[in-house]
Amino acid sequence: MSDTDPKKKRTGRKRATSHAAAAKSVSIEPAGVEPPPKVLPYSDIDVSRWRDYEHIETGSLWTINARDRQNGHQLDYHGNCVPQILTQLLTRYTKQDEVILDLFLGSGTSAIEAVNLGRKAVGVELKPDMAAYVRGKLEEQGKAEQVGIINGDSSNAAWTGKAIQRTLKQFGKEQADFLFLHPPYADIIRFSDSENDLSNAADTEGFLDMFGNVCQLGFDMLAPGRFAGLVIGDKYAAGELIPLGFLCMERMNRVGFKTKSIIVKNISGNEKAKGRMSNLWRYRALVGGFYIFKHEYVFLFQKPKSAKR
Ligand SMILES: C[S@@+](CC[C@H](N)C(=O)[O-])C[C@H]1O[C@@H](n2cnc3c(N)ncnc32)[C@H](O)[C@@H]1O
């Protein structure tokens, strides 16, 4: 039974017993009568049963302490995101059988979670070895048929755009139903030696220009009215905070995306450095007069329904 199965047992649902409580209740139906399902155009969540979705986040502060390591997920790539971000986003913003597009596939977290949830995925990754590794991993897990992997440069709209369209067509789609972006956080982790790798941009402006090209490609490949998630953190350089998150949000807005939410997510669950290293960072923070990053962002955007396809 899926999370969004209308037959799922109701839990924790209390009926309004007084006028005051009834006034606060969203739907009031006679005892024993199920309200008609109310499903949004971009999700399988039945909002008439909104009380049943306690596991679905609606707040802008996400505390995820332990990485999900089940159903094919593993910490096998420095810089991969926690799967629960995808669980949340894909459950809220996609339907069964729909196709998501990830323009920075990395170790394939989005693709694995998409298939786990009964969706399909198209992913672009610059590094040939990583693309091959994810293909192998998905084959081992029996998930390869639902995922199209493109080894390419997401900042090159001409070549990669055509490859994405060909792959979407194989799934019977003209455009994707959800866009996921988890770019390098500028040069914090250097992913390769390629000059097309966003982590090798000469400076912040160079990084943002490359990211802007990716935003445009993502916008063009996404169906109007549909949503995009961007995961990114900020960085320090030469004693100054560089607000990469907000700078990237602005690049998304420039190409036409509307910002819907800014979610702050803890990163303490991701930290590898324990003990001596975290003491060193505490020392550096005290000496340098700054605060250690304990959060990153999940930005949520929508492509306007009125946007040209
Ligand atoms: C932060 S990681 C993504 C991690 C991924 N979400 C995961 O969970 O494994 C960023 C990825 O973007 C890739 N990348 C960098 N520049 C790229 C580009 N121009 N086109 C496509 N991928 C790129 C890097 O090789 C790296 O694998």
PDBQT file of the ligand as one rigid body, heavy atoms in Angstrom, charges set to zero:
ROOT
HETATM    1  C1  LIG A 401      26.488  17.772  -5.448  1.00  0.00    +0.000 C 
HETATM    2  S1  LIG A 401      26.800  16.550  -6.637  1.00  0.00    +0.000 S 
HETATM    3  C2  LIG A 401      25.223  15.809  -6.892  1.00  0.00    +0.000 C 
HETATM    4  C3  LIG A 401      25.021  14.675  -5.947  1.00  0.00    +0.000 C 
HETATM    5  C4  LIG A 401      23.749  13.908  -6.195  1.00  0.00    +0.000 C 
HETATM    6  N1  LIG A 401      22.563  14.675  -5.847  1.00  0.00    +0.000 N 
HETATM    7  C5  LIG A 401      23.784  12.633  -5.385  1.00  0.00    +0.000 C 
HETATM    8  O1  LIG A 401      22.980  12.489  -4.445  1.00  0.00    +0.000 OA
HETATM    9  O2  LIG A 401      24.655  11.803  -5.630  1.00  0.00    +0.000 OA
HETATM   10  C6  LIG A 401      27.034  17.492  -8.101  1.00  0.00    +0.000 C 
HETATM   11  C7  LIG A 401      27.300  16.655  -9.337  1.00  0.00    +0.000 C 
HETATM   12  O3  LIG A 401      27.263  17.508 -10.484  1.00  0.00    +0.000 OA
HETATM   13  C8  LIG A 401      28.186  17.036 -11.432  1.00  0.00    +0.000 C 
HETATM   14  N2  LIG A 401      28.456  18.133 -12.375  1.00  0.00    +0.000 N 
HETATM   15  C9  LIG A 401      29.276  19.207 -12.251  1.00  0.00    +0.000 A 
HETATM   16  N3  LIG A 401      29.221  19.988 -13.337  1.00  0.00    +0.000 NA
HETATM   17  C10 LIG A 401      28.320  19.415 -14.177  1.00  0.00    +0.000 A 
HETATM   18  C11 LIG A 401      27.809  19.768 -15.465  1.00  0.00    +0.000 A 
HETATM   19  N4  LIG A 401      28.246  20.850 -16.137  1.00  0.00    +0.000 N 
HETATM   20  N5  LIG A 401      26.887  18.948 -16.032  1.00  0.00    +0.000 NA
HETATM   21  C12 LIG A 401      26.452  17.832 -15.386  1.00  0.00    +0.000 A 
HETATM   22  N6  LIG A 401      26.895  17.446 -14.173  1.00  0.00    +0.000 NA
HETATM   23  C13 LIG A 401      27.807  18.231 -13.565  1.00  0.00    +0.000 A 
HETATM   24  C14 LIG A 401      29.385  16.597 -10.595  1.00  0.00    +0.000 C 
HETATM   25  O4  LIG A 401      30.206  15.678 -11.284  1.00  0.00    +0.000 OA
HETATM   26  C15 LIG A 401      28.682  15.973  -9.376  1.00  0.00    +0.000 C 
HETATM   27  O5  LIG A 401      28.521  14.593  -9.558  1.00  0.00    +0.000 OA
ENDROOT
TORSDOF 0
